Amino acid sequence: MARILLVAQDDVLRGYLTKRLLRQGHVVSPMANGREAIAWLVPGAFRILITEARMDDIDGPELARRAVATVPGLRILFLDGFGVLALRQGALPALDEASLLPRFHLNSIIGEIDNLLAA
């Protein structure tokens, strides 16, 4: 079980992931954008940040940079269209097409969360 900050502009994606993660026993705080999420970034509040890579206000990499500066040890998982990228502790986000896994199934997000928690 982990406390997860989920940031996704897409209402359907955010709603679906929230339900799935809650069913897995995680505590989820869903946010619609990066600006909203920044206010929730306090040390100890979350173990994992799941964010869309491309958002209108603050994109995922910028949100991740701010998050790791504010919350040491925070694990990060990027979602981008049909790709997912797990960012290990202490790594800085650098997104390019080669770093994203092509076409993921939403079940793979659960596996990536388990991998991040085990790291």
C-alpha positions as CSV (number, residue, x, y, z in Angstrom):
1,M,0.0,0.0,0.0
2,A,1.3,3.4,-0.9
3,R,0.1,7.0,-0.8
4,I,-0.1,8.1,-4.4
5,L,-0.4,11.6,-5.9
6,L,-2.1,11.1,-9.3
7,V,-2.0,14.0,-11.8
8,A,-3.8,13.6,-15.1
9,Q,-5.7,16.2,-17.2
10,D,-7.8,13.5,-18.8
11,D,-10.9,13.0,-16.6
12,V,-11.5,9.4,-17.8
13,L,-7.9,8.3,-17.3
14,R,-7.7,10.0,-13.9
15,G,-11.0,8.4,-12.8
16,Y,-10.1,4.9,-14.0
17,L,-6.6,4.9,-12.5
18,T,-8.0,6.2,-9.2
19,K,-10.5,3.4,-9.0
20,R,-7.9,0.8,-10.0
21,L,-5.4,2.0,-7.5
22,L,-7.9,2.2,-4.7
23,R,-8.9,-1.4,-5.4
24,Q,-5.3,-2.4,-5.1
25,G,-5.3,-0.9,-1.6
26,H,-3.4,2.4,-2.3
27,V,-4.4,5.7,-1.0
28,V,-4.9,8.1,-4.0
29,S,-5.1,11.8,-4.2
30,P,-6.3,12.6,-7.8
31,M,-5.4,16.0,-9.3
32,A,-6.5,17.5,-12.6
33,N,-3.3,19.6,-13.3
34,G,0.2,20.3,-12.1
35,R,-0.6,23.6,-10.4
36,E,-3.1,21.8,-8.2
37,A,-0.6,19.1,-7.4
38,I,2.2,21.4,-6.3
39,A,0.2,22.5,-3.3
40,W,0.1,18.9,-2.1
41,L,3.8,18.3,-2.4
42,V,4.9,18.1,1.2
43,P,7.5,15.8,2.7
44,G,6.0,12.5,3.9
45,A,2.6,13.0,2.2
46,F,3.2,10.7,-0.8
47,R,5.5,7.8,-1.8
48,I,4.7,7.9,-5.5
49,L,3.8,10.6,-8.0
50,I,2.0,9.4,-11.2
51,T,1.7,12.2,-13.7
52,E,1.0,12.7,-17.4
53,A,4.1,13.8,-19.2
54,R,2.3,16.4,-21.3
55,M,-0.1,18.8,-19.5
56,D,-1.2,22.3,-20.3
57,D,-0.1,24.3,-17.3
58,I,2.9,22.6,-15.8
59,D,4.2,19.5,-17.7
60,G,5.1,16.3,-16.0
61,P,8.9,16.8,-16.1
62,E,8.6,20.2,-14.5
63,L,6.3,18.9,-11.9
64,A,8.7,16.0,-11.3
65,R,11.6,18.4,-10.8
66,R,9.7,20.4,-8.3
67,A,8.5,17.3,-6.6
68,V,11.9,15.7,-6.1
69,A,13.2,19.0,-4.8
70,T,10.4,19.2,-2.2
71,V,9.9,15.6,-1.4
72,P,13.1,13.6,-1.1
73,G,12.7,9.9,-2.0
74,L,9.5,10.4,-4.0
75,R,9.1,7.8,-6.7
76,I,7.8,9.1,-10.1
77,L,5.8,7.3,-12.8
78,F,5.2,9.2,-16.1
79,L,2.2,8.5,-18.4
80,D,2.4,9.7,-21.9
81,G,-0.3,8.7,-24.4
82,F,0.3,5.0,-24.7
83,G,3.6,5.0,-22.8
84,V,4.8,4.7,-19.2
85,L,8.2,5.5,-17.7
86,A,9.2,4.8,-14.1
87,L,11.7,7.3,-12.7
88,R,13.9,5.8,-10.0
89,Q,14.8,7.6,-6.8
90,G,17.2,10.5,-7.4
91,A,16.9,10.4,-11.2
92,L,16.1,13.6,-13.1
93,P,13.3,13.4,-15.6
94,A,14.4,13.4,-19.3
95,L,11.7,12.4,-21.6
96,D,12.2,11.4,-25.2
97,E,10.4,8.9,-27.4
98,A,13.0,6.2,-26.8
99,S,12.5,6.3,-23.0
100,L,8.7,5.6,-23.1
101,L,7.4,2.1,-23.3
102,P,5.2,1.7,-26.4
103,R,1.5,0.8,-25.8
104,F,1.1,-0.2,-22.2
105,H,-1.8,-1.9,-20.7
106,L,-3.2,-0.1,-17.6
107,N,-2.4,-3.3,-15.6
108,S,1.3,-2.6,-16.3
109,I,1.0,0.6,-14.1
110,I,0.2,-1.6,-11.1
111,G,3.3,-3.7,-11.9
112,E,5.4,-0.5,-12.2
113,I,4.1,0.8,-8.9
114,D,5.1,-2.5,-7.2
115,N,8.6,-2.2,-8.8
116,L,9.0,1.4,-7.5
117,L,7.9,0.4,-4.0
118,A,10.4,-2.6,-4.0
119,A,13.3,-0.4,-5.2
